[in-house]
Amino acid sequence: MRFLEDMTIGQRHEIGTFTFTADSIKAFAAQFDPQPFHLDEEAGKASLFGGLAASGWHIAAVCMKLMVADAQRDAAEAAKRGEPVASGGPSPGFRELRWLKPVLAGDTITYYKRVENLRPSDSRPQWGIMQARNTGINQRGEEVFSFLATAFVPRRPHAE
């Protein structure tokens, strides 16, 4: 996590990469989205996806996992440099969730965050509000996943 003052509109940041294996797709689907095209290769091939497809919720959950890991890395690096560590705030929600192309077994998705809007909070001066477009790009350079997130981000202690 970074402080509001350290961010700029348009800033794009890679948050991580994940390869969706047949086993990971089936395990997630069995627990959270048990549709045939997520559970069985033949059913996936017969579907409009043309192969074993990851659940959209799996794609989103991986994004969340990678965002948390990225924030933890940022915090550890700041602490190592002796700098103040920004502690993330809650998210009041997201908009425009889109699964643009199927993610099939074997696909590797790289996730990115692009800052779209920044502003200080009117009601909580120690916090700012960031909007970021989060995307997933497959190994062919195709955007497969996108959403616009809003999150509270801390301001530097000296900022007003």
Secondary structure in CASP SS format (residue, H / E / C, confidence):
PFRMAT SS
TARGET T0000
AUTHOR 0000-0000-0000
METHOD secondary structure of the structure
MODEL  1
M C 1.00
R C 1.00
F C 1.00
L H 1.00
E H 1.00
D H 1.00
M C 1.00
T C 1.00
I C 1.00
G C 1.00
Q C 1.00
R E 1.00
H E 1.00
E E 1.00
I E 1.00
G E 1.00
T E 1.00
F E 1.00
T E 1.00
F C 1.00
T C 1.00
A H 1.00
D H 1.00
S H 1.00
I H 1.00
K H 1.00
A H 1.00
F H 1.00
A H 1.00
A H 1.00
Q H 1.00
F H 1.00
D C 1.00
P C 1.00
Q C 1.00
P H 1.00
F H 1.00
H H 1.00
L H 1.00
D C 1.00
E H 1.00
E H 1.00
A H 1.00
G H 1.00
K H 1.00
A H 1.00
S C 1.00
L C 1.00
F C 1.00
G C 1.00
G C 1.00
L C 1.00
A E 1.00
A C 1.00
S C 1.00
G H 1.00
W H 1.00
H H 1.00
I H 1.00
A H 1.00
A H 1.00
V H 1.00
C H 1.00
M H 1.00
K H 1.00
L H 1.00
M H 1.00
V H 1.00
A H 1.00
D H 1.00
A H 1.00
Q H 1.00
R H 1.00
D H 1.00
A H 1.00
A H 1.00
E H 1.00
A H 1.00
A H 1.00
K H 1.00
R C 1.00
G C 1.00
E C 1.00
P C 1.00
V C 1.00
A C 1.00
S C 1.00
G C 1.00
G C 1.00
P C 1.00
S C 1.00
P C 1.00
G E 1.00
F E 1.00
R E 1.00
E E 1.00
L E 1.00
R E 1.00
W E 1.00
L C 1.00
K C 1.00
P C 1.00
V C 1.00
L E 1.00
A C 1.00
G C 1.00
D C 1.00
T E 1.00
I E 1.00
T E 1.00
Y E 1.00
Y E 1.00
K E 1.00
R E 1.00
V E 1.00
E E 1.00
N E 1.00
L E 1.00
R E 1.00
P E 1.00
S C 1.00
D C 1.00
S C 1.00
R C 1.00
P C 1.00
Q C 1.00
W E 1.00
G E 1.00
I E 1.00
M E 1.00
Q E 1.00
A E 1.00
R E 1.00
N E 1.00
T E 1.00
G E 1.00
I E 1.00
N C 1.00
Q C 1.00
R C 1.00
G C 1.00
E C 1.00
E E 1.00
V E 1.00
F E 1.00
S E 1.00
F E 1.00
L E 1.00
A E 1.00
T E 1.00
A E 1.00
F E 1.00
V E 1.00
P E 1.00
R C 1.00
R C 1.00
P C 1.00
H C 1.00
A C 1.00
E C 1.00
END
